[in-house]
Every structure is written in structure tokens, then in C-alpha cells.
Amino acid sequence: MKQNIVIVGLGLIGGSLAKAFQKYSACTVTGTDRDPEVLRAALACGAIDRVAGDEELQNADMLFLCLYPQADIDFIREHGAKIRPSCIVTDTCGIKTEICAHLPKLAAQFGFTFVGGHPMAGKEQNGFAASDADLFDGASYIIVPCGAPMRAVDTLKAIAIELGFGGTVVTTPEHHDAMIAYTSQLPHVLACAYVMSPRCPEHNGFSAGSYRDVSRVARINETLWTELFLDNADALTTELDILIENITRISSAVRQRDADALRGLLRQGREIKERLGE
């Protein structure tokens, strides 16, 4: 049966999901966005079949929330009564403890099913113009059930594979946020702190792969990432404290010209990467 997909928010992730559904499935895809220009662009390129209104919400088989965390919650508070009980609602937020504190309760209130989701893909560019049907090729799709029935989890797993994801991971909100603090949020903090050096504007002619690798994600959406950092403050500050401790140990060894200590710290880092086979 041809499913009706509604995507709320047609930025990088929402736009890429719309394009992926059009390319890899037979679903009907409708979408909404606060920017009329984005809606016109999405219609013009065929990413959505039409703009989603109340009728589309009422007929949705799956609804993807692709806004900022609080905006996702606010959207469901405002429109939840229009969503039918058979609909599966999911999100794409980079944090889950805050989302799962609210959306499962709203799902129970309005009678639909909510499953948390997080596609592990992105770019330095933001917005619909940067969206790509193949953005998710080989990426991981994290699923946080938040009490949802297994049939809903299995449905989201199947959709992820259909859209080109390399695999799925099912976890809890707490474990998701602890891991994302390390694998995603901490590198963004590091990149922003790194390019704040007065040397950064002078890097041309002196930089190569190392500079690009460390600085790449400093091109950040500061409004979104401020919300993500603060919604995950405990897990992120734990990782920041560990990073600061390790940098301090290296700094102390360099300042004291302690070759043995420095060599040992650098060896520790190399051996960890080698054990991981990376």
C-alpha cells in the first residue's frame, strides 16, 4: 500500500528525507516549512508532491519532525489532535532525553505512536538548498523507542534501509545522549574553540589535512547547536571535563619539556586508535 509521508521542516535533514523518499520509495510525500521560498523550491524540484496542511496531517501514515527540539514539541502540542491513531510520528533531533520526556506523553494524550529517531548524517551547509537524496547513503539510523511497540520500531528500521541507510542502532535516550555528546557535540565544541585562535586567519599556505579535519564542523548553526548543547548539558560537560583534563596533561608535559611523559600520552592515543582498527 502506498504510504502517506508528511515531513515537518524542510531543511537539510527534512529536505534530504523528502528527496530520498521520492527517489527510493513509492510513497506520497508532503511537507511543510515556515519559509514559503523553501516550499516553492521543494515543489519545483519534486521533493514534495504538495504542501502539507490539515488534511495531509489527518491522512499521514508517518510524520517526520525535522525541526529544532523545542519546535518539534510545540508542533505536536499544537497539531497533535489532527494526527490519526494509526500514524507513526518520529523525529530527527540530535538529542533524545529531552525529546523523550515530552513526545511519548503527547503521543499518549493524542492517541498516536511516537518513536524517536536520529539519522547520523549531515553537512557543513544548512537548509533545503543543501539537501540531497543520497545524504544518508551508508549512514547509521539511531532509533530510540521511548516505549513504542516493536511493530513501530520495525517499521522505522525498514524505512531507514529503504532510504539507503547502512544500518540501524536501537538504544535508550540516556545512552544516545551520552554517546552523541562524545561523537558529535564534543567535536563541534573542539572545532569552534580551535578556529578562535588568532592564528586561524593566517592559515593559508601553512595548512593541509589536519587543519581541515579539525576545523571542518566549525561552520555551525549556532542557534540549533546552542539548543542541542544545553538540552544535553550534563553529558556534554562530562565529555568536556575529560577533554580538558587530557589536554591539560599534554600541555603540562610540553610546558615542562617532559619528553617521556609526552611520548607516553601520544602513544596512548595512537594505541587506542589502533586497537579500534581505525
N, C-alpha and C positions, 0 to 999 in steps of 0.2 A: 504494500500500500504506500502511495506517495505521501510523505510526511510534510507537514507544515512547520517550517523553522522560522522563528522570529528572533532577530538579533537587535538588542538594545545597545546602541553605541557603536558607531561605525568608524572607530579609529584604527590604529594599526592591527590590533588583535581582532576586533569585531569585523573590520573590513576584510581581513585575511580569511576569517571563518566564512564570511558570506561568499567570497570568491572560491574558496575550497569546496564548499557545498555545491556551488554551481558547476565546478569542474569535475568533481569526483562522485556526485550523487544525483539522484533524480528528484530531490526534494524541491518543494516550492519555498523560496527564500524571500522573506520580507524583513524590513529593517526600519529603525527609527534613529534619529540623531538630532541634537538641538541645533545643528548648523544646516540651514537649507542648502548651502552650496555643496556640502558633503552628500546630502540626499540626491541632489541633481547629478553629481558625479557618479554615485553608486548606481543610479538608474541608467545613466548614459552608457556605462561600461558593462551593464548587465550583472553587476554584483548582487543586486536585489531585483526581484520581479515587480515589486511595488512597495510603496511606503506603508509601514505597519501602523494601523490605527486600532480602535477598539475591536472591530470585527476580527482582525488578524490575531489580536491577543486572545480573544474568546475561542478561536479555532486552532490555536497553536498546539502542536504535539510536543515541541521542545522550544524552550525560550532560553536564550543565552544572554546573560547580563554582562556587558563588556564596558562598564563604567568604572569610576573610582569606587572604592569600597562603600563609603557612606552614601554615595549616589545610588548604588545598587540597592541598598537597604531602603532608601527613600522611595525609589521607583516602585518597589513591591508594596510598601505601605500605601502608596497612592493608587496603584493599579491592581493589587492582588485579588480584589473581588471579581475582576474580569477574567481571571485565569481559570480554566476548567479543571476539574479534579484529575483528569487523565493526563494532564500536561506535566512534563518533567522540566523543572527550572534548574538551571545551573549557572555558575558564574565563572569568571576567568581571573579573579583577583590574585595578586601575589602574596596575600596573607589570608589565613584561614581561621584563626582563633576568634577574631572579631566578627568575621562573616558568619561563622557557625554559632555564635552567641545570639544571633538575631534571625537569620533567614529560616532555619528549621522551625522556629516558633511561629514566624509569619506563615510558613507553609502549612503548619497545623491549623492555624487560625483560618486560613482561606481555603484549605482542603486540597492543595496540590502537593506534589513531591519535589523536594529540593535535594540536589546532590552538588556538593562543592567540587569545583574543577580549577585546574591551573595549567594551561598549556605552556610548557617551558621553551618558549621561542620569543624572539624579538629582534629589534634592530636599533641602531643609534637614532634613526629617523622616527618621527612620530606622525600620526594622522593617517587618514584614508589614502592619501596620495602615496604613502609608502607601503600600503598593504599589498599582499602577494598570495596568490592561491597556493603556492608551494612553500610558504614560510615555515610550515610545520613538518616538512619532509624529514623523516627520521628522528624528530624530536620526541621527548618524553611528555606524556599527558598525566599529570598527577590528579588523582581522584580522592576526595575526602567525603565519605558517605554521609557523615553527620546524622546517622540514624536512618538513612534512606533504605528501602528494601533492595535486596540483591538484584531484582529484575531491573531496577532503575540504574544501578551501578553497571550491570552488564550491558544495558543499552548504551550508556555513555562510553564504555570501553569499545564497543563495536563501532560507534560513530568515530571515535578517535582513530582507529585503524583505517576506517574507510577514507578519512580525510588525509591520510599519509603519515600520521604519527608512527614513530618506530616502536612504541610500546606504551604501556600504562603502569602506573605505580599507585597502589591504594594505601592510604595512611591515615593517621589521625590529625586533627588540626594542630595539636601541640608539636608533634614530630615534624609536620610540614613546616611550621614556622621556625622551629629551631634549625632545620636544615637550610631553609631559604635564607635565614639570617647569615649563614656561613657562605652558601654557594652563590647568592645573588646580591643581597643587600651589602654585605661587607665589601665585595669588590667595587661596588658603586661608591661607597664611602672612600675607599682607598684611592680610586681614580680621581675623585674630586679633590681630595687632600693633596694628591701628587701634583696636579696641574696648578695648584695655588702657589707653587714655588716661583720666586722672581726669575728663575732660570727658564721657565716654560716658554715665554715669548721668544727666547733666543735659541730654541732647539733646532731650527732648520740648519742642516749641514752637519749636525752633531748627533742626530737620532736615526734609529733604524727600527728593527722589530721590537726590541724591548720597550722603547718609548710607546710605540703604537699599541702593544699588547696591554700595557698598564693603564694608558690614558684613554683607551677607546670608549669606555662607558661613562666618561665624564660628561659627554653630551646628553645630559639628563633632563627629564621633565621634572623640574623641581617641585611643582605643585603636587603631582602624583606621588613622587618618592618621599616627600615630607609626610604625606598621609600614611604611606606604607611603613616608613621607619617608625613613626610614632605609634601606629597600631601594633607594631611588633617590638616595642621599645625594650622589653625585658630580655628577649632572646638576642636582639642586636647588641645591646650594651654588654651582654656576656661575651659575645664574639669580639667586640671592640676591646674589651679588657684583656682578652687573651692576645690579640694582635699587638696591643700597646706593650704588654709585658715582653713579648718576643722581640719586638723592635727595640725596646729598651735594653734587652740583653745584648743584642748585636751592636747597638750604639755604644754601650759601655765597653765592649771588647775593642771596638775601633778606637774610641777615645783613649783607652789605656794602652793602645798598641799591643794588646794581648793576642798574639798570633795563634797560640794554642786554643784559647777559648773561642776565637773567631772561627778557626778551622773546624772545631767541633760543632759549632752551631750550623755552619754551612753544610757540613757533612750530614747532620741530622735532617736538614731539609731535603738534600739530594736523596738520601736513603728512603725517606718517606715516599717521595715520588717514584722511585724505582720499585719499591715494594708494591705500589699500586699498579705497576706496569704501564705507566703513562709517560 
